């Protein structure tokens, strides 16, 4: 079924979760005509079989190579028919209709370029899914940094994570998590879609930055909620460590360049951080530490 909303879901070895995502969307979405477009990034598990066998109503785009999340989202949009584009992780699910209210918000607010629901852990705990734009100190004060873990109440971490915001009221923000968001197709077209230069990580930050630059608002709307099984969408593998740091450098070059000396210092800092994380990961594996989480 095609219609007003197209839900774009990119999978990679997501057989364990894509069925739940699709089943809950189909059961709960009632107030809007919609379609699901599943774009599989060359999975080696049974993801495609699950979609084809259990959810034949969903459109399946089978990519032959994994060129990253952004490229796959763009491929999904290319075959989608909706005027509104919902981008969802396969490790999300819903217990109420979220597509209808998000589309209604965008219809009623032409100045909104992106709207995102509240994200919850599977147990209902709030996920901090909206942020301030990253800057030069973000590496030290992001959600996973040592400083934030040791001193979660520090001013710079709170400012970046918006942790002082109670997340119970609608708010214009800098950027929202790409795990669940919606944008009008006309805005997608105007800003040029998702940047395929981001294999994974920071692609949502970049999109929201370009939406802002085009003169639109990015809105966090907690009146709707999506459950997100956080921690399984991104692997701790060496490749993902490298891709995370490549994305940092790409985002910096696009949006934060500050002259040759600052560029050189930033590039060196990102490279050093990448090297340290790769070394720590190799040491954990050598000691028989935890296996990296599954990627979706």
C-alpha positions, 0 to 999 in steps of 0.5 A, spaced: 500 500 500 502 506 498 500 513 500 502 519 504 507 516 508 513 511 506 517 508 512 524 507 510 528 501 514 535 500 512 537 493 515 543 489 515 543 482 519 537 484 522 533 478 522 532 478 529 528 485 530 526 487 523 519 482 524 517 486 530 519 492 527 514 491 521 509 487 525 508 493 530 508 498 525 502 495 521 498 493 527 498 500 530 498 505 524 491 506 522 490 514 521 494 515 514 495 511 508 503 508 508 508 503 506 514 500 508 520 500 504 526 495 507 532 496 504 537 491 506 545 492 505 547 485 503 545 481 509 549 475 510 543 472 515 536 471 514 533 478 514 531 478 507 527 471 508 524 474 514 521 480 510 519 476 504 516 470 508 513 474 513 511 481 511 510 480 503 506 487 504 513 490 505 517 493 499 524 489 499 530 493 496 536 488 496 542 491 495 548 487 493 553 491 497 553 495 503 555 502 502 553 504 508 546 507 511 545 514 508 546 511 501 541 505 503 536 510 505 537 514 499 535 508 495 529 507 499 527 514 498 528 513 490 522 507 490 518 510 495 511 514 494 510 518 500 510 525 501 512 524 508 519 520 509 519 516 516 526 513 517 526 508 522 532 503 525 530 496 524 531 495 532 525 500 533 518 498 535 511 501 537 505 500 541 501 506 538 500 509 531 506 514 530 506 515 523 500 519 523 501 524 528 508 525 525 505 526 518 500 531 521 505 535 525 509 536 518 502 538 514 500 543 520 507 546 520 510 548 513 517 551 517 518 544 520 523 540 516 524 534 521 520 532 526 522 526 531 518 522 536 521 521 543 525 514 544 525 509 549 529 503 551 525 497 551 523 498 559 520 505 557 526 508 560 527 515 556 533 515 551 536 522 550 535 523 543 536 530 541 542 534 542 546 540 541 550 541 534 557 538 536 563 542 536 570 542 538 569 539 545 564 534 544 569 528 543 570 530 551 563 531 553 559 526 549 554 521 552 560 515 552 566 520 554 570 518 560 568 525 562 561 524 562 561 518 565 565 520 571 562 527 571 555 526 568 553 533 571 558 537 568 556 543 564 558 542 558 556 535 557 549 537 560 549 543 554 551 538 549 546 532 551 540 537 553 540 533 559 537 539 563 531 538 558 525 534 561 524 531 554 516 532 556 515 538 551 515 539 544 522 543 543 526 546 537 533 542 537 539 542 533 539 535 531 535 528 533 537 521 532 536 518 526 533 512 529 526 515 528 525 521 524 520 524 519 521 529 514 517 531 508 519 529 501 520 536 499 525 538 504 529 531 503 529 533 495 531 541 497 537 539 501 539 533 497 538 527 501 542 524 506 550 524 505 552 517 502 559 520 504 557 518 511 557 510 512 555 510 519 555 515 524 553 523 524 549 522 518 543 524 522 547 530 525 549 532 518 542 532 515 539 536 521 545 541 520 543 542 512 535 542 514 537 548 519 541 551 513 535 551 508 531 555 513 527 549 517 526 547 524 528 541 527 523 539 532 523 534 538 515 532 539 514 527 545 507 526 544 509 520 540 514 515 542 518 509 539 522 504 543 529 503 540 533 497 542 539 501 543 546 499 543 545 493 537 545 498 531 553 499 531 558 494 532 564 495 536 568 492 530 575 495 528 571 497 521 566 501 525 571 504 530 574 507 523 568 509 520 566 513 526 572 517 526 571 518 518 564 521 520 567 525 525 572 528 520 567 529 514 562 532 519 568 537 521 570 538 514 563 540 512 561 544 517 566 546 522 573 548 518 577 553 522 583 554 518 589 550 516 592 550 523 586 548 527 584 543 521 591 540 522 590 539 530 583 537 529 585 531 524 591 529 528 586 529 534 581 525 531 586 520 528 589 519 535 583 518 538 581 512 533 588 509 534 587 509 541 580 506 540 583 501 535 588 499 540 583 498 546 579 494 542 584 489 540 587 489 547 580 487 549 579 481 544 586 479 546 584 478 553 578 474 551 573 480 552 566 482 550 564 480 543 561 486 540 554 487 539 550 485 533 549 490 528 542 491 525 
